[in-house]
Amino acid sequence: AAVISVLAFYGATTFTRNKHWRRPEALWRSGVMVNPRNGMLWYNLGHEVEDRAQYTYRAAMEELSKGGYRDAGKGGKGGKDDGSSEGHDEEERSKVVQAVQAAAAEERSDLLQAAWNCFSRALALDPEGSDAATMLGIMALRANMIPLAKVINQSSCF
């Protein structure tokens, strides 16, 4: 009975841990939960979140450019199509496209803020770790915050 209990415990632990290994971001998140004072874990988590921000936004914009939302606004109005609703449908599609663009931009902004926080935490924990400072500088440049990028660059050059 004791052997079965031990096997069940370790089996459940392994099952839970395997979920963390499915995605790099989940792995790094679990790492910072266990060891929040490890700057490298925060740096790696920041890198994954920043990558997801770029990918998520780019994927949404590609879907828009391919016309993935072209049927938006046609949803179930019923009745005959006499052409009088064509302008209305185009207006609805335009609203959907704008909403998708706004939602993608907001999600990207939230993810980039989370990545910035991770890199800042990594730098605070390991001031000699120039990788986090480099990523903060790159993010500042991408956000067109040139003065901030210069300050980060100057402070990270030893």
N, C-alpha and C positions, 0 to 999 in steps of 0.2 A: 504494500500500500504506500509506503514511504517512497519507493522508487517511482511509482506512478505519479505521485504528487510532485516530485522533483522534475520528472519528465514533462508533466503538464505545465509547470511553472516556466521552465526553460523554453518549452515550445511556444508558449504565449509571448514570452519576452522576445524570442527570435522573430516571431510573426510581426510584432509591433516594430521591431528595429528594421525589418526588411522594408516596411512602408517608407522609412526615412531614406533608404537607398534607392528608391525609384526615381527621384528627381534630385538633382544637386542642391536646389534651393531648400528642399525639405531637409536634406542632410545637414547643410550648414545651419539652418534654423535650430535643428535638434542639438547641434554642437554648441551653439551659443547659449542654449538653455542649460546645458550641463556645465559649460565652462565660460561664463560671460566675461572673464578677464583675459581672454585670449584674443589678441589683436588680429592674428591671422584668420581666425574663424570669422570675425566681423568683416575683414577685408574680402574674404571669399563670398560671404553672404551678400555684401554690397555689389560685388561683381555680378553675381547671378541675378540680383534684382535689377541692376542697371541693364543687363542683357535682355531681361524679360520686358522691361519698359520699351526698349528699342524695338524688339521683335513684335510685341503686341500692337504698338502704334503702326508699325510698317505693315503688318498683316491686315489691319483694318483699312488702311489707305489703299492697299493693293486690291482688297475686296471691292472697295468703292470704285476704283479705276476699271476693274473688270466688269462693272455693272452688276455686282452681286446684290444690289438693293434696287434693281430696276423695276421689280414688281411691287415695290412699296407704294402704298396709296391705292392699289387696286383691290384691296382686300374686301370682298364680299359686299359690294354695294347693291348687287342684284339689278334686276330690271333690264331694259333694252339699252343697247349702246348706240345712241344716235349722234355721237361725236360731241355733244354739248358738254360732256364732263371731261374732255381731254385736257383742257387747261387746268381744271381742278386736280386731275390726277398728277399732272406735272408739278403743280404746286405742292401736293402731298409728298411726292417723291423728293422734291427739293428739301422739304422740311425734315424728312427722314434722314437724308444724306447729311444735312446740317447737324441733326441730333447725333448721328453716329460719329461725325467728326468731332463734335464737342465732347462726347463721352470718351472717345479714344484719347483725345488730348488731356482730358481730366485724369483718366487712369494713368496715362504716361507721366503726367506731372506728379501724381501721388507716388508712383513707383520710383521716379527719379528722386523725390524728396526722401523716401525710405532708403534708397541707395546712398544718398548724400549723408544721411544720419549714420549708416553703417560705416562708411569710410571715415567719417569724423570720429566715430567711436574707436575704430581701429587705430587712427592716428593718435588719439588721446592715450590709448593703452600702450602704444609702441611708437613714441615720437621719432625714433630713428628709422622707422619703417617708411621709406620714401615711396613705396608703391601706393599706399593710401593717399599720400600727398599728391602724387602724380595723377591718380584718378580724380581727386577733387579738382585739380587744375584743369584736367580735360573736360570734366563736367561743367566747370565755370566757363571755359572757352565755348563749349557747345551751346551754353545758355546765353552767349554773347555778353558775359560779365567779365570784360577784359581787365579792368583794374583789379578785380578779385583774383583772377587767374595769375596776374603778375605778382601779387602779394604772395599767393600760395607758392608760385615758382621760386621766388626769391627766398622765402622762408624754408623751402625744402632743399635748397642748394647749400651744402655744408662747406 
